[in-house]
Amino acid sequence: MSKDFEDEEDFEELYGPWEPSLYNAVMANERHFAMLVGGPRWDDPYTIILKRDTVDRTFSRSDVRRELTGIEVMPDANRSPDDEPSYVALSISGDIYIFHPEITEHFIIPGTKAESEDNPDILFFTITPMGDQFLVAGTQGWLKLGHDKTWQDVAPKIDVPDPYSPPEYRIIGVDQEDNLFLEVKVTPSMASFNLYPGHPLYRDDMSDDEKESLQKKLDEEYETYPVLTKLYTGKPGNWKKHDLPDRIAEVKQDSASLSNVCRDKQGFYYVLGDKGLIMKGSAATGFSDISFAGDRNTRISFGEFLGDRMIVTTHDGVSQFDGHMLSPFVPKIKVNSPPYLVQTSNLQIEGGKAYLFDYQLRYFWTDGATWGQYDIPKELSERPFKGNPPRK
């Protein structure tokens, strides 16, 4: 273990205490899943990757000095449910890690901050395996398909009006026909509204009062431009745009986001998101908003079907959607220890159970009748890593 990982007291003095959270997770099946644990501190990126085997009751841990944003299971048609899977993870700065059972691969996307601090400031959000390539989405119009050193732009053609920045992309889901669900967000450019040398309204002879007054007007003008959010479905090279409700499509100041996609037994898909958004349909036929007007103040973070019931996680707990409106999910989660508010970092259905991963280093599961809870052993989130806890 390098000295970088040993001097945690020095890190705390510089950046504050290490306060990790379980902020992302993905399940290969009921037996195998992986979690991202981290607590980014100023200028101190650090992520713990925990892989869990529920049958052998073991964890394995890897540490990287990067802030990882997305993690997915690597597809393998020859893998059995008992075989340990591989996972691919993406850093916010442009690293790709593939965590195999025995080794870890690492490569850097060319032209990113991971390669050089002199490169453009692009933030990366989601990664989707596609055959032997990866679809990576982020800011500055980045939606590219590739592997290692070779990447091609596959973004839909988006009209970006002045004074807006290039689009931000996120993959929020995929259907059984391998159609991707793509969130596109276009935000007004802050650079157009910051008074600086080179700005069309800036003059060298301006007084401080004049600069302050003009900057105030620019700030007020900036607030008049909404954030534009769009939904596309399809595949690289073949994208289809879908309409979103106005409360999502054009929002001033605090923008509205799409969260994820789920499917019912009848084959309908549901697009979920902020402001109580629940849209029903398919990539082929389009989507209609079926949400209840009284739920418009609710941020839906995740949703999945457990049998015939849609479980929905929100900012204040777990709900269910009956096709018309949200109501408290029954049975209610009984949290064994504080904090008692559950903040969901992922929700997934495996083996007839719903698994809910919580920022507070724990996860819950239910078969629809009762809930179970598992707390991640504290030693697995410590810096530096001092060894695995006893099996549990």
Secondary structure, DSSP 8 states (H G I E B T S, - for coil): --HHHH-HHHHHHHH-----EEEEEEESSSSEEEEEEE--BTTB--EEEEEEETTTTEEEEEEESS-EEEEEE---TT--TTS---EEEEETTSEEEEE-SS-EEEEE-TTSTTT-TTS----EEEEEEETTEEEEEESTT-EEEEETTEEEE--------TTB---EEEEEEE-TT--EEEEEEE-B-GGGGS--TTSTT--TT--HHHHHHHHHHHHHHHTTS-EEEEEEEEETTEEEEE---HHHHEESSS---EEEEEE-TTS-EEEEETTTEEEEEETTTEEEE---GGGTT--EEEEEEETTEEEEEETTEEEEE-SS-EEE-SS----SSS--S--EEEEEEETTEEEEEETTTEEEEESSS-EEEEE--GGGG-SS--------
